[in-house]
């Protein structure tokens, strides 16, 4: 069975710099961005690192990001292709809120439900939210929203967790 990456987008593939850019400029530059209702582009450096991880692992991507509630699978596929990610999400976690106050607890719970339903053993969770203590620390890589997945040692940590070191 392929390894699985539970992927957040904001703070992982999009950094603080991207989500502070002017959406209208993006939409004026790219008609497709307007059609996709894309709020901002993915960070090219983050995409480069993520593509490297995907080339090494051929991991399945399961989107745990809030983006899963705003776009359907076809739209997400188009968004990933627009941003030059070599592979698109194959699925998303379902929304199962357990708390009105803790986004972190909800996200961890939704990932755990998905993991159990699909009997996943080889997976990594990558997010800028602090999902500890709600997820196994040996399966979690936290990013800094200003750097995302291109942050020093994130790629190496993910590959080690997925047993591709």
N, C-alpha and C positions, 0 to 999 in steps of 0.2 A: 504494500500500500504506500502511495506517495506521502511524503510529509505534507503538513498543512500549516499555512501561515494565517493566523487570525490577525487581520490588518485593520488598523485605524488609518485614516487619511490625514486629518488635520494634526499637525505636529509630528507627522511621520513622513508622508510624501509631500505635504504642503507645509512650509515653514511659516513663521510669523511674518516674514517679508512678503510672501505670496498673498496671505489673506488680508494684508493691509493695502494691497494695490487697488487701483480704480477699476471696477468691473466694466464700466462703460468703455474704457480704452481697450480692454481685452475684446469686448464685443465688437468694437469698431474695427479692430485689427483682424479678427477671425469671425466670419459669419457662422461657422460651425460652433464656436463657443457660445454665441447667442442662441442658436438652435438648441444646444444642449443645456441651456440655462446654467452654464458653468460659472461659478462665482469667482474663480481664480484658477490659474494654471498650477500644475504640480511643479515642484522645484526640480530643475534639470539635474542637479547634482544628486538629489535623492533618487530620482528615477534611474540614474546611471548605476548607483549602488544596488537598488532594488533589482534591476535587470541582471546584474552580476549574480546576485543571490539566486534568482530564478533560473539562470543558465546552469548554475552548479547543482541545484537541488531539484529542479522541475516540480517544485512544490505547488500544491493546489492553494488558491487564495480564497479565503472565506472572509468576507467583509463584515467587520464588527463596528465599523464607523457609523456615525449618525447619517452619513451619506446614503446608507441603505434605505432610509425612510423617505428620501426625496427623489430618488431615481429608480427605475426598474432595472432588471438585469441587462436588457438590450442597451439602455441609456448608459449604464455603468460600463459596459463593454466599449461603447463609443467614446466615453470619457477617457478610459484607460488607453485606448488606441490614439486618441487625439493627443494625449500626453506622452506618447511613445513608450508606454509600458508594454513589454513583449508578451505579457499574459494578462488576461482579465480575470476578475473574480468568477469562480464557478458556482458560488453560492453566497448567501448572507445569513447571519444569525437572525433569528426571529426576535421580535420585541416581546420581552417578558419582564416588565418592570416589577421590582420587589420593594423599591423605595422611592419616594417622591423627592428625597433630599440628596441621595447619593448616586450620581451618574456612574461612578466607578463600581459600586456594588451591583447596579443593574447590568452594566456591560459584562462584568465578570460572571454573573449568573447566567446571562444569555450565552456566553461562550461555553460555560460548563454544560448547559443543557445540550447545545449543539454537539460538543465533544462526546457526551454520553450517548446521545441518539445515534451517532455515527461511529461509535466505538474507536475513537482516535487515540492513538498512543504516541505517535511521533508528530508533535506540533510545537509551534512557538506562537506566543502572543506578543505583538509589538504595538505599543501605544504610548502616547505622551502622558496619559493620565496615570496616576499612581494606583494601580490595581491591586497592589499588595495591601492587606493580607488576604485578599479575596481570591487570588489565583496562586497556583504553585510557583514559588520563586524560581525554581529550576526551569520553568517553562516561559518565563516572562522577561522581556527586554523593554526597558523604558527609555524613551527618547526625550530630548529637550526640544521644545517647540521651535526654538530659534535655529536648530540644526537639523532636526529630523533624523532620518535613517542614515544620513551621511556623517553623522556624529561619530567621532573616533571610537573604535572597538565595537560598534553596534553590529556591523556585518559579521565580524568574527564571533561575537556572542551568539548571533542567530544561527550561524553555521555549526557552531559547537553543539547547541541545543538540538539541532536537526541531524546531528552526527555526520557532518560533512567537513570536519576540520582537517 
